[in-house]
Amino acid sequence: MSALEDRDPGYIATVLPFLKLAMKGYFRSEVRGMERVPEGGALIVGNHSGGLMAMDVPIIAVAFADTFGADRPLYCLAHDMLFTGVAGPFFRKFGFVPAHRGKALEVLRSGAVTIVFPGGDYDTFRPTLKANVIDFNGRTGYVSTALEAGVPIVPVVSIGGQEAQFHLTRGQFLGRLSPLRKLMRSDLLPLTIGFPFGLTAAGVPNLPLPTKIVTQVLDPIDPAGMEVAEADALVRARMQAALDDLARKRKIPVLG
């Protein structure tokens, strides 16, 4: 089945106003520079924050629709776990596709914009003390995908999402021993402290604090002619510099 078939523009148009209300009302989301996304296919590459309650995708989706209109297709490469159970149809209708090379290439070659978070669960469960560190855990497949599809990479950084809970550890040792390893499809069992239940594993069932999330879209990078490692280093360096700048300007955790 085509990776493009399940996305439902009518469904998205119905849901977007509610997402916008939640993102701008609860998280006071602010997105800067969305107009930098070029026409045609492009691979948005971001840091991933917030544990199981990461808000990066809805925040980007709302700003993308505000800038380019709801008719311009936007997809997101996601962990297979999102497509299991009752949540699967929702994510598929909203443009989520499994993070497999073939599906990513199909979407990008169609001229659509696609979001990917190379760090995945390793990134979104990074300890609070490293909240403002860009760390993809050595994953560079996104560069190879952009090169093969012939599209630019658009780096995006956000700050604030990792303050929705206090993340103690990724729990790599615990994750390897956990009986939930296969179900969660992850070697991590993170420990977090949040509201209202305090210390929990994997951030469940605590609710995210109403932290202000600021997102910055950077200038596109054309990886053509670069080695994979070279392009990856350039992307991460620009993202880290931008995240450092956002961190310097952030006055108070959660409040922004």
C-alpha positions, -999 to +999 in steps of 0.1 A: +000+000+000+012+035-008+025+056+021+004+085+008-030+068+007-040+069+044-036+107+049-070+123+051-070+161+043-106+165+054-099+148+087-068+170+092-088+201+085-113+191+112-087+183+138-063+212+132-084+239+150-085+218+182-047+211+179-041+248+174-061+256+205-042+231+226-007+240+213-011+277+216-034+277+246-017+251+269+019+251+256+019+288+244+037+274+213+057+299+192+072+288+159+097+311+141+109+308+105+084+283+090+085+303+057+121+289+053+107+255+042+112+255+004+087+245-022+085+208-031+098+179-012+119+186+019+130+167+050+124+185+083+148+172+109+142+181+145+152+173+181+125+154+199+113+164+233+086+155+259+088+117+264+057+099+254+038+132+254+061+149+228+044+179+212+069+186+184+047+172+156+014+189+164+032+222+170+050+220+136+018+208+119-002+238+132+025+263+121+030+246+088-008+248+080-009+284+092+020+293+068+012+272+037-024+262+041-039+230+052-039+217+016-001+214+014+007+178+025+029+172+055+039+137+067+059+124+097+081+094+099+072+076+132+080+046+153+061+014+145+045+015+179+023+044+169+006+022+144-005-005+167-039-007+184-068+019+182-044+048+178-031+035+145-059+049+122-057+083+138-020+086+132-023+073+096-051+098+088-029+126+101+000+117+078+022+096+100+040+069+081+064+041+094+100+053+095+112+030+068+135+041+040+112+031+012+081+049+026+102+080+033+115+081-003+080+076-017+067+106+003+096+129-005+097+120-042+060+129-044+070+165-035+057+164+001+074+177+032+083+151+057+093+154+094+118+130+110+133+129+145+166+109+140+171+106+178+138+089+183+131+076+218+167+080+227+164+118+222+129+123+236+139+106+269+172+124+273+178+135+310+167+169+319+203+179+327+210+174+289+177+189+277+195+214+254+219+189+238+214+177+202+220+140+203+208+116+175+227+087+190+248+084+159+219+079+136+226+093+101+200+075+080+181+108+075+210+122+054+211+091+032+174+094+027+176+131+017+205+124-007+186+095-024+154+115-027+173+146-039+157+169-013+170+196+011+172+191+048+154+217+069+168+217+105+143+226+133+150+230+170+127+234+199+131+242+236+107+237+265+092+204+257+117+185+279+105+206+308+070+191+308+084+165+332+117+160+350+136+132+332+160+113+355+175+087+332+168+069+299+169+037+318+190+018+292+201-009+317+165-013+330+151-013+295+173-043+284+159-063+313+123-051+310+096-076+300+080-047+282+109-045+258+092-062+229+059-046+234+074-011+236+099-019+208+125+000+228+156-008+249+148+021+272+128+023+304+131+059+314+124+072+349+106+105+352+091+127+379+059+146+370+024+156+379+003+141+395+018+107+403+055+116+409+081+090+400+070+068+371+085+046+345+083+057+308+066+089+320+032+072+324+006+083+335+018+118+344+005+148+326+027+173+309+032+206+326+021+237+306+056+245+295+061+272+269+076+256+238+095+277+213+105+262+179+130+277+154+131+267+117+166+271+102+178+276+067+176+246+044+208+225+038+214+209+005+234+177+012+242+171-025+279+165-030+285+159+007+295+127+025+269+114+049+290+121+080+299+156+067+262+166+062+252+151+095+279+170+114+268+202+096+231+197+105+238+189+141+262+218+145+237+243+132+210+228+153+231+230+185+241+266+178+204+275+174+194+256+205+221+272+225+208+306+214+172+297+225+185+284+258+204+317+265+171+336+259+150+314+280+145+330+314+126+305+336+119+268+331+083+260+321+073+297+322+097+304+293 
